[in-house]
Amino acid sequence: MSDTIQLVPNKWVSEELLIALTGLTKHAIKSAREKSWLEGREYKHYSGDLQPKDNSPILYNRFEVDNWVEKQRPAIPRQKSA
């Protein structure tokens, strides 16, 4: 008999896990972080001494990122060339 272990992601996840969970690309995450997301809500820097710098590693709030995705408006149709 084999035991099954199920892992559930934490609220705050690494970029690699965020990519796996959401399907967002590395580029999309960076763009959203620079243009839309707020530090402390969708992402936060962290460090072992509790004094993170702007170049410290980043964790992402997967629930807030999901909310951000849900708020996306429908895509604007492109002009079709003849």
Secondary structure, DSSP 8 states (H G I E B T S, - for coil): ----------SEE-HHHHHHHH---HHHHHHHHHHT--BTTTEEE--TTS---TTS-EEEEHHHHHHHHHT-----------
